[in-house]
Amino acid sequence: MARKVRLMQRRPKATQALSLQSASALLATLLLTFGALALPAQQAQAAMNFCAAPALQTSERTNADPGVKALVSNVLAHLNDPPHALAKLHTEGTLPHEGIYDQSVEAEKDLDLLRDAALAWRATSDERYLKLVDRLLYAWVTTYQPSFNPIDETRFDSLILAYDLTASALPVKTRNAAMAFLTKLANGYIGQIDAQPRPLNGSFRNNWQSHRVKLVSMAAFTLDNRKMINAAQRLFVEHIGDNIAPDGSTVDFAERDALHYVTYDLQPLVTAALAARRHNRNWLPEKAANGASLATALDWLTPYATGAKTHEEFVHSDVPFDAKRREAGLPGYSGQWDPKNATELFHLAARLDGRYTPVALQLAPTPPAWLAVCLPLAAR
């Protein structure tokens, strides 16, 4: 009896995981049973719906944007790829060919393929792409064991987007496994952060925390978990105050003397704000106790992105790993910062506020292919 009660209590979320055919059958049953009672539309959707683009009509597919065609074509080429899911990923603090760096980078390609396959399905309604998502997603959420290292795990934002796009059509087994995985991931990060003494310091104040906040926020909104959402907003505002100065400069810029780390700081926060926006929460101008906001940080970076200001990277960094990467000849760790490194950041920011659109278009006339499908229109 208790099991039956629990199932009834979970029914509104469980319906989200039904296949389209099962959802239709359930709706028909409810209508027959309760007459005019209809299943609320949001129950047939993933909670967040980060990507706003509707499915393309047949005529639109034929004349689709080149970026859309390229994305779909790329997914098609990998339709039969086996999953490369690993129990552990580790790239943070290591160079190519060290440890499991190369293996991790290769495996992480699955995560972007997951996102792109979900977008291809959304754009074309071709079930082959949905089956690819199902296969890769189930492999990853049942194999990977969270380490709660946000640099190693930041690419899981692509997995969350894939789930968010396809949740309504996934098999129950995959959807339930994904929900359990995202719940474990978000709660683990929230617990890790809340266990730290205040004020937060070190990696709980710098770019690492930006990536934690992103993963917590995206998981919270797509799961539509009120407790997690409240924690995400609290941690977002706290991090703004810890990481961003009232003039918009970041802790990472002061510590690393590199705009590379400013973009690495801000892009996950913009992504978190986009997730919140889908729930009618505007985090862009949200001010911390010190008066700082994500908007002020983007405004601080803007003149460097437009070329009005320039910066020599990592000149005064005291972090040994920065010198190690420079000596290894990795691009971007010496010389003048290339504004094009902020292309995706400003195209994402343009989806929050249209005043960043001119900067984004100056950096690249079109957004990255995945974003062109996901959020094709900039904000006003």
The 8 nearest C-alpha neighbors of each residue, nearest first, counted from 0:
[[1, 3, 2, 4, 5, 6, 7, 8],
 [0, 2, 4, 3, 5, 6, 7, 8],
 [3, 1, 5, 0, 4, 6, 7, 8],
 [2, 4, 0, 6, 1, 5, 7, 8],
 [5, 3, 7, 1, 6, 2, 8, 0],
 [4, 6, 8, 2, 7, 3, 9, 1],
 [5, 7, 9, 3, 8, 4, 10, 2],
 [8, 6, 4, 10, 9, 5, 3, 11],
 [7, 9, 5, 6, 10, 4, 11, 3],
 [8, 10, 6, 7, 11, 12, 13, 5],
 [9, 11, 13, 7, 12, 8, 6, 14],
 [12, 10, 13, 14, 9, 42, 15, 8],
 [13, 11, 14, 15, 10, 9, 42, 16],
 [12, 14, 10, 15, 16, 11, 9, 17],
 [15, 13, 16, 12, 17, 11, 10, 42],
 [14, 16, 167, 43, 13, 12, 42, 17],
 [17, 15, 167, 171, 14, 174, 13, 166],
 [18, 16, 14, 22, 21, 15, 171, 168],
 [17, 19, 168, 21, 20, 169, 170, 22],
 [18, 20, 22, 168, 21, 23, 17, 167],
 [21, 19, 23, 18, 22, 24, 17, 25],
 [22, 20, 24, 18, 23, 19, 17, 25],
 [21, 23, 19, 25, 24, 20, 17, 18],
 [24, 22, 26, 20, 21, 25, 19, 27],
 [23, 25, 21, 27, 22, 26, 28, 20],
 [26, 24, 28, 22, 27, 23, 21, 29],
 [25, 27, 23, 29, 28, 24, 22, 30],
 [26, 28, 24, 30, 25, 29, 31, 23],
 [29, 27, 25, 31, 26, 30, 32, 24],
 [28, 30, 32, 26, 31, 27, 33, 25],
 [31, 29, 34, 27, 33, 32, 28, 36],
 [32, 30, 28, 29, 34, 33, 27, 35],
 [33, 31, 29, 30, 34, 28, 36, 27],
 [32, 34, 36, 30, 29, 31, 35, 37],
 [35, 33, 30, 31, 36, 32, 29, 37],
 [34, 36, 33, 37, 30, 31, 29, 32],
 [37, 35, 33, 34, 30, 38, 29, 32],
 [38, 36, 35, 39, 30, 29, 26, 33],
 [37, 39, 40, 26, 36, 42, 29, 43],
 [40, 38, 41, 42, 37, 43, 36, 11],
 [41, 39, 42, 43, 38, 44, 37, 15],
 [40, 42, 44, 43, 39, 46, 45, 38],
 [43, 41, 40, 44, 15, 39, 11, 14],
 [44, 42, 15, 41, 167, 40, 14, 45],
 [45, 43, 167, 41, 42, 15, 46, 166],
 [44, 46, 163, 166, 47, 48, 167, 221],
 [45, 47, 221, 223, 48, 44, 222, 220],
 [46, 48, 221, 220, 49, 45, 277, 163],
 [49, 47, 50, 163, 45, 46, 164, 51],
 [50, 48, 47, 274, 277, 51, 160, 163],
 [51, 49, 373, 48, 374, 52, 164, 160],
 [50, 52, 374, 373, 49, 53, 48, 375],
 [51, 53, 373, 50, 374, 372, 54, 375],
 [54, 52, 55, 51, 122, 121, 50, 373],
 [53, 55, 122, 121, 123, 56, 52, 124],
 [56, 54, 122, 59, 60, 123, 53, 57],
 [55, 57, 59, 58, 60, 54, 123, 122],
 [58, 56, 60, 59, 55, 61, 123, 62],
 [59, 57, 61, 60, 56, 62, 55, 63],
 [58, 60, 56, 62, 61, 57, 63, 55],
 [61, 59, 63, 57, 62, 58, 55, 56],
 [60, 62, 58, 59, 63, 57, 56, 68],
 [63, 61, 59, 60, 58, 64, 65, 68],
 [64, 62, 60, 59, 61, 67, 65, 68],
 [63, 65, 67, 66, 68, 62, 371, 60],
 [66, 64, 68, 67, 69, 63, 62, 70],
 [67, 65, 368, 69, 64, 68, 70, 371],
 [66, 68, 70, 64, 65, 69, 372, 63],
 [67, 69, 65, 71, 66, 70, 72, 63],
 [68, 70, 66, 72, 67, 71, 65, 73],
 [69, 71, 67, 73, 72, 68, 66, 368],
 [72, 70, 74, 68, 119, 73, 69, 75],
 [73, 71, 75, 69, 70, 74, 68, 76],
 [72, 74, 70, 76, 75, 71, 69, 77],
 [75, 73, 71, 77, 76, 72, 116, 78],
 [74, 76, 72, 78, 73, 77, 71, 128],
 [75, 77, 73, 74, 78, 72, 79, 80],
 [78, 76, 74, 80, 75, 79, 73, 112],
 [77, 79, 75, 76, 80, 74, 131, 128],
 [80, 78, 77, 81, 131, 76, 75, 82],
 [79, 81, 77, 78, 82, 131, 76, 83],
 [80, 82, 79, 83, 135, 134, 78, 77],
 [83, 81, 135, 84, 80, 138, 109, 134],
 [82, 84, 106, 85, 81, 109, 105, 107],
 [85, 83, 139, 82, 138, 106, 142, 143],
 [84, 86, 87, 143, 142, 83, 88, 106],
 [85, 87, 143, 144, 142, 84, 88, 145],
 [88, 86, 85, 143, 144, 89, 146, 145],
 [89, 87, 103, 151, 85, 90, 86, 99],
 [88, 90, 151, 91, 100, 103, 99, 87],
 [89, 91, 100, 93, 151, 92, 103, 88],
 [92, 90, 93, 151, 150, 89, 148, 100],
 [91, 93, 90, 320, 94, 89, 150, 100],
 [94, 92, 91, 90, 97, 100, 95, 98],
 [93, 95, 97, 96, 100, 92, 324, 90],
 [94, 96, 97, 100, 101, 93, 90, 98],
 [97, 95, 101, 100, 94, 98, 99, 93],
 [98, 96, 95, 94, 100, 93, 99, 101],
 [97, 99, 100, 96, 93, 101, 89, 90],
 [100, 98, 102, 101, 103, 89, 97, 90],
 [99, 101, 90, 103, 102, 98, 97, 95],
 [102, 100, 104, 103, 99, 96, 95, 105],
 [103, 101, 105, 99, 100, 104, 106, 88],
 [102, 104, 106, 88, 100, 105, 101, 99],
 [105, 103, 107, 101, 106, 102, 100, 108],
 [104, 106, 102, 103, 107, 108, 101, 83],
 [105, 107, 103, 83, 108, 104, 109, 102],
 [108, 106, 104, 109, 110, 105, 103, 111],
 [107, 109, 106, 110, 111, 105, 112, 104],
 [110, 108, 112, 107, 111, 106, 113, 83],
 [109, 111, 113, 107, 112, 108, 158, 157],
 [112, 110, 114, 113, 108, 109, 157, 115],
 [111, 113, 109, 115, 110, 114, 116, 108],
 [114, 112, 110, 116, 111, 115, 132, 161],
 [113, 115, 161, 111, 117, 157, 112, 116],
 [114, 116, 118, 112, 117, 113, 119, 111],
 [117, 115, 119, 113, 128, 118, 114, 74],
 [118, 116, 120, 114, 161, 115, 119, 164],
 [117, 119, 121, 115, 120, 116, 122, 114],
 [120, 118, 116, 122, 71, 121, 117, 123],
 [121, 119, 124, 117, 128, 123, 118, 122],
 [120, 122, 118, 54, 119, 124, 123, 117],
 [121, 123, 54, 119, 55, 120, 118, 124],
 [122, 124, 125, 120, 121, 119, 55, 54],
 [125, 123, 120, 121, 126, 122, 54, 119],
 [124, 126, 123, 120, 127, 128, 129, 119],
 [127, 125, 129, 128, 124, 130, 120, 131],
 [128, 126, 130, 129, 125, 131, 78, 120],
 [129, 127, 131, 120, 116, 126, 130, 125],
 [128, 130, 126, 132, 131, 127, 120, 133],
 [131, 129, 133, 127, 128, 132, 134, 126],
 [130, 132, 128, 134, 129, 133, 135, 127],
 [133, 131, 129, 135, 130, 134, 113, 136],
 [132, 134, 130, 136, 131, 135, 137, 129],
 [133, 135, 131, 132, 137, 136, 130, 138],
 [136, 134, 138, 132, 82, 137, 133, 131],
 [135, 137, 139, 133, 138, 134, 132, 140],
 [136, 138, 173, 140, 139, 134, 135, 133],
 [139, 137, 135, 136, 141, 140, 142, 84],
 [138, 140, 84, 142, 136, 141, 137, 143],
 [141, 139, 137, 142, 177, 180, 138, 143],
 [140, 142, 139, 138, 137, 143, 176, 180],
 [143, 141, 139, 86, 140, 138, 85, 84],
 [142, 144, 86, 139, 85, 140, 87, 141],
 [143, 145, 86, 87, 146, 142, 140, 141],
 [146, 144, 147, 143, 184, 87, 152, 148],
 [145, 147, 148, 144, 87, 152, 151, 149],
 [148, 146, 145, 149, 188, 187, 152, 184],
 [147, 149, 146, 151, 150, 152, 145, 207],
 [150, 148, 152, 153, 151, 211, 210, 147],
 [151, 149, 153, 152, 148, 91, 207, 210],
 [150, 152, 89, 149, 148, 91, 90, 153],
 [153, 151, 149, 150, 154, 155, 148, 147],
 [152, 154, 155, 150, 149, 210, 151, 156],
 [155, 153, 156, 152, 157, 110, 107, 151],
 [156, 154, 158, 157, 153, 152, 159, 110],
 [155, 157, 159, 154, 158, 153, 160, 214],
 [158, 156, 160, 155, 114, 159, 110, 111],
 [157, 159, 155, 161, 160, 156, 110, 114],
 [158, 160, 156, 162, 157, 161, 163, 155],
 [161, 159, 163, 157, 162, 158, 114, 164],
 [160, 162, 114, 158, 117, 164, 159, 163],
 [161, 163, 159, 165, 166, 160, 164, 158],
 [162, 164, 160, 45, 161, 166, 165, 48],
 [165, 163, 161, 162, 160, 166, 117, 48],
 [164, 166, 162, 168, 167, 163, 169, 161],
 [167, 165, 169, 162, 45, 168, 163, 16],
 [166, 168, 15, 16, 44, 165, 43, 169],
 [169, 167, 18, 166, 19, 165, 17, 16],
 [170, 168, 166, 16, 18, 174, 167, 165],
 [169, 171, 172, 173, 18, 17, 174, 16],
 [170, 172, 174, 16, 173, 17, 175, 169],
 [173, 171, 175, 170, 174, 176, 169, 137],
 [174, 172, 176, 137, 170, 171, 175, 177],
 [173, 175, 177, 171, 176, 16, 172, 169],
 [174, 176, 178, 177, 172, 173, 171, 179],
 [175, 177, 173, 179, 174, 178, 180, 172],
 [178, 176, 180, 174, 175, 179, 140, 173],
 [177, 179, 175, 181, 180, 176, 182, 174],
 [180, 178, 182, 176, 177, 181, 175, 183],
 [179, 181, 177, 183, 178, 182, 140, 184],
 [182, 180, 184, 178, 183, 179, 218, 185],
 [181, 183, 179, 185, 180, 184, 186, 178],
 [184, 182, 180, 186, 181, 185, 187, 179],
 [183, 185, 181, 187, 182, 186, 180, 188],
 [186, 184, 215, 188, 182, 187, 183, 181],
 [187, 185, 189, 183, 188, 184, 182, 190],
 [186, 188, 190, 184, 185, 189, 183, 191],
 [187, 189, 191, 185, 190, 186, 192, 147],
 [190, 188, 186, 192, 191, 187, 193, 185],
 [189, 191, 193, 187, 188, 192, 186, 194],
 [192, 190, 188, 194, 189, 193, 187, 195],
 [193, 191, 189, 194, 190, 195, 188, 203],
 [192, 194, 190, 195, 191, 189, 196, 188],
 [193, 195, 191, 192, 190, 196, 189, 197],
 [196, 194, 193, 192, 197, 199, 191, 203],
 [197, 195, 198, 199, 194, 193, 200, 192],
 [198, 196, 199, 195, 200, 193, 194, 192],
 [197, 199, 196, 200, 241, 195, 204, 203],
 [198, 200, 197, 203, 204, 196, 195, 201],
 [201, 199, 204, 203, 202, 198, 205, 197],
 [202, 200, 203, 204, 205, 199, 207, 208],
 [201, 203, 205, 204, 207, 200, 208, 206],
 [204, 202, 208, 201, 200, 199, 205, 207],
 [203, 205, 200, 202, 201, 199, 242, 241],
 [204, 206, 202, 207, 208, 251, 203, 242],
 [207, 205, 264, 209, 208, 263, 210, 251],
 [208, 206, 210, 209, 202, 205, 149, 150],
 [207, 209, 211, 203, 210, 206, 205, 204],
 [210, 208, 206, 212, 207, 211, 264, 267],
 [209, 211, 213, 208, 207, 212, 267, 149],
 [212, 210, 208, 214, 213, 209, 149, 215],
 [211, 213, 215, 209, 210, 214, 216, 208],
 [214, 212, 271, 210, 216, 267, 211, 215],
 [213, 215, 217, 211, 216, 212, 218, 210],
 [216, 214, 185, 212, 218, 213, 217, 219],
 [217, 215, 219, 231, 213, 214, 218, 271],
 [216, 218, 214, 220, 219, 215, 274, 213],
 [217, 219, 221, 215, 216, 220, 181, 222],
 [220, 218, 216, 227, 228, 222, 217, 224],
 [221, 219, 223, 47, 222, 217, 218, 216],
 [220, 222, 47, 46, 218, 223, 219, 163],
 [223, 221, 219, 224, 220, 218, 46, 178],
 [224, 222, 220, 221, 46, 219, 225, 47],
 [223, 225, 222, 227, 219, 226, 228, 220],
 [226, 224, 228, 227, 223, 229, 219, 220],
 [225, 227, 229, 228, 224, 230, 219, 231],
 [226, 228, 230, 219, 224, 229, 225, 231],
 [229, 227, 231, 225, 219, 230, 226, 224],
 [228, 230, 232, 226, 231, 227, 225, 233],
 [229, 231, 227, 233, 228, 232, 234, 226],
 [232, 230, 228, 216, 234, 229, 233, 235],
 [231, 233, 235, 229, 234, 230, 236, 228],
 [234, 232, 230, 236, 231, 235, 237, 229],
 [233, 235, 237, 231, 232, 236, 238, 230],
 [236, 234, 232, 238, 237, 233, 231, 212],
 [237, 235, 239, 238, 233, 234, 287, 232],
 [238, 236, 234, 240, 235, 239, 233, 241],
 [237, 239, 241, 235, 240, 236, 242, 234],
 [240, 238, 236, 242, 243, 237, 241, 287],
 [239, 241, 287, 238, 237, 242, 243, 289],
 [242, 240, 238, 239, 204, 243, 237, 199],
 [241, 243, 250, 239, 249, 240, 238, 204],
 [244, 242, 249, 239, 247, 248, 240, 291],
 [243, 245, 247, 246, 248, 291, 249, 242],
 [244, 246, 291, 247, 290, 289, 243, 248],
 [245, 247, 244, 248, 295, 299, 291, 296],
 [248, 246, 296, 295, 299, 244, 245, 243],
 [249, 247, 244, 243, 246, 296, 299, 252],
 [250, 248, 243, 251, 252, 242, 244, 247],
 [251, 249, 242, 253, 252, 254, 205, 243],
 [250, 252, 254, 249, 253, 255, 205, 260],
 [253, 251, 256, 249, 255, 257, 250, 254],
 [252, 254, 250, 251, 256, 255, 249, 248],
 [253, 255, 251, 252, 256, 250, 316, 317],
 [256, 254, 316, 257, 252, 251, 253, 313],
 [257, 255, 252, 313, 316, 253, 315, 254],
 [258, 256, 312, 313, 259, 255, 252, 260],
 [257, 259, 261, 260, 262, 252, 336, 312],
 [260, 258, 257, 261, 262, 263, 336, 331],
 [261, 259, 263, 258, 262, 257, 264, 251],
 [260, 262, 258, 264, 263, 259, 252, 265],
 [261, 263, 265, 264, 260, 259, 266, 341],
 [264, 262, 260, 261, 265, 266, 259, 206],
 [265, 263, 206, 261, 262, 209, 260, 266],
 [264, 266, 268, 262, 267, 263, 269, 261],
 [265, 267, 269, 344, 268, 263, 262, 264],
 [268, 266, 270, 213, 269, 210, 265, 209],
 [267, 269, 271, 265, 270, 266, 209, 213],
 [268, 270, 272, 266, 271, 267, 265, 273],
 [271, 269, 267, 273, 268, 272, 266, 274],
 [272, 270, 213, 268, 274, 273, 269, 216],
 [271, 273, 269, 275, 282, 274, 270, 276],
 [272, 274, 276, 270, 275, 271, 269, 351],
 [273, 275, 271, 272, 276, 277, 49, 217],
 [276, 274, 272, 280, 278, 273, 277, 271],
 [277, 275, 279, 280, 273, 278, 274, 281],
 [276, 278, 275, 279, 274, 47, 49, 273],
 [279, 277, 276, 275, 280, 47, 274, 220],
 [280, 278, 276, 277, 281, 275, 274, 282],
 [281, 279, 276, 275, 278, 282, 277, 272],
 [280, 282, 276, 283, 279, 275, 284, 272],
 [281, 283, 285, 272, 284, 280, 275, 276],
 [282, 284, 293, 294, 285, 281, 272, 292],
 [285, 283, 294, 292, 282, 286, 293, 281],
 [286, 284, 282, 283, 292, 287, 236, 281],
 [287, 285, 292, 290, 291, 284, 288, 236],
 [286, 288, 240, 290, 289, 291, 236, 239],
 [287, 289, 290, 240, 286, 291, 237, 236],
 [290, 288, 287, 291, 240, 245, 244, 286],
 [291, 289, 287, 286, 288, 245, 292, 240],
 [292, 290, 245, 286, 287, 289, 244, 243],
 [293, 291, 286, 294, 295, 284, 285, 239],
 [292, 294, 296, 283, 295, 297, 284, 239],
 [293, 295, 297, 292, 296, 283, 284, 298],
 [296, 294, 247, 298, 292, 297, 293, 299],
 [297, 295, 247, 299, 293, 298, 294, 248],
 [298, 296, 300, 294, 299, 295, 301, 293],
 [297, 299, 295, 301, 296, 300, 294, 247],
 [298, 300, 296, 247, 297, 301, 295, 248],
 [299, 301, 297, 298, 303, 302, 304, 296],
 [300, 302, 304, 298, 303, 299, 297, 305],
 [303, 301, 307, 305, 304, 308, 300, 306],
 [302, 304, 308, 306, 301, 305, 300, 309],
 [303, 305, 338, 301, 302, 306, 300, 341],
 [306, 304, 302, 303, 307, 301, 358, 338],
 [307, 305, 303, 308, 304, 302, 309, 338],
 [306, 308, 302, 305, 303, 309, 304, 301],
 [309, 307, 303, 306, 302, 310, 305, 304],
 [310, 308, 303, 306, 307, 335, 336, 311],
 [309, 311, 335, 336, 312, 308, 258, 303],
 [312, 310, 335, 334, 336, 314, 313, 309],
 [311, 313, 257, 333, 314, 334, 335, 336],
 [314, 312, 256, 316, 257, 315, 255, 333],
 [315, 313, 312, 316, 256, 311, 333, 257],
 [316, 314, 313, 256, 317, 255, 254, 312],
 [317, 315, 255, 313, 256, 318, 314, 254],
 [316, 318, 319, 315, 255, 254, 321, 322],
 [317, 319, 316, 320, 321, 255, 322, 254],
 [320, 318, 322, 321, 317, 323, 316, 324],
 [321, 319, 323, 322, 318, 324, 92, 325],
 [320, 322, 324, 323, 319, 318, 325, 332],
 [323, 321, 325, 319, 320, 324, 326, 318],
 [324, 322, 320, 326, 321, 325, 327, 319],
 [325, 323, 327, 321, 326, 322, 329, 320],
 [324, 326, 322, 332, 328, 327, 323, 329],
 [325, 327, 323, 328, 324, 322, 329, 321],
 [326, 328, 324, 325, 329, 323, 94, 322],
 [329, 327, 325, 326, 330, 324, 332, 333],
 [328, 330, 324, 327, 325, 332, 331, 326],
 [331, 329, 332, 328, 333, 325, 324, 334],
 [330, 332, 333, 329, 336, 334, 259, 312],
 [333, 331, 325, 330, 312, 329, 313, 324],
 [334, 332, 312, 331, 325, 313, 335, 311],
 [335, 333, 311, 312, 336, 332, 331, 310],
 [334, 336, 311, 310, 312, 337, 333, 309],
 [335, 337, 310, 312, 311, 338, 334, 258],
 [336, 338, 339, 340, 335, 331, 341, 304],
 [339, 337, 304, 340, 341, 336, 303, 306],
 [340, 338, 342, 341, 337, 362, 304, 363],
 [339, 341, 338, 342, 337, 259, 343, 262],
 [340, 342, 344, 339, 338, 343, 262, 345],
 [343, 341, 339, 344, 345, 362, 340, 359],
 [342, 344, 346, 345, 341, 347, 367, 366],
 [343, 345, 341, 266, 347, 342, 346, 348],
 [346, 344, 348, 359, 347, 342, 343, 349],
 [345, 347, 359, 349, 343, 348, 344, 366],
 [348, 346, 344, 345, 350, 349, 343, 269],
 [347, 349, 345, 351, 350, 346, 344, 269],
 [350, 348, 355, 356, 352, 353, 346, 351],
 [351, 349, 377, 378, 348, 347, 352, 346],
 [352, 350, 348, 349, 378, 273, 353, 347],
 [351, 353, 349, 378, 354, 350, 355, 348],
 [354, 352, 379, 378, 349, 356, 355, 377],
 [353, 355, 356, 352, 349, 357, 379, 358],
 [354, 356, 349, 353, 358, 357, 352, 348],
 [355, 357, 349, 359, 353, 358, 354, 360],
 [358, 356, 360, 359, 355, 361, 354, 353],
 [359, 357, 361, 356, 355, 360, 362, 305],
 [358, 360, 345, 356, 346, 362, 361, 357],
 [361, 359, 364, 363, 357, 362, 358, 356],
 [360, 362, 358, 359, 363, 357, 364, 305],
 [361, 363, 359, 360, 342, 339, 358, 364],
 [364, 362, 360, 365, 361, 359, 342, 366],
 [365, 363, 360, 361, 366, 362, 359, 357],
 [366, 364, 363, 367, 360, 371, 368, 66],
 [365, 367, 371, 346, 370, 368, 363, 364],
 [368, 366, 370, 369, 371, 365, 343, 66],
 [369, 367, 66, 371, 370, 70, 366, 67],
 [368, 370, 372, 371, 367, 373, 115, 70],
 [369, 371, 373, 372, 367, 368, 374, 366],
 [372, 370, 375, 368, 369, 373, 366, 374],
 [373, 371, 370, 369, 375, 374, 67, 52],
 [372, 374, 50, 370, 52, 371, 369, 375],
 [373, 375, 370, 50, 376, 51, 371, 372],
 [376, 374, 371, 372, 373, 370, 52, 377],
 [377, 375, 374, 378, 350, 371, 349, 52],
 [376, 378, 350, 349, 353, 379, 375, 356],
 [379, 377, 353, 350, 352, 351, 349, 376],
 [378, 353, 352, 377, 354, 350, 351, 349]]
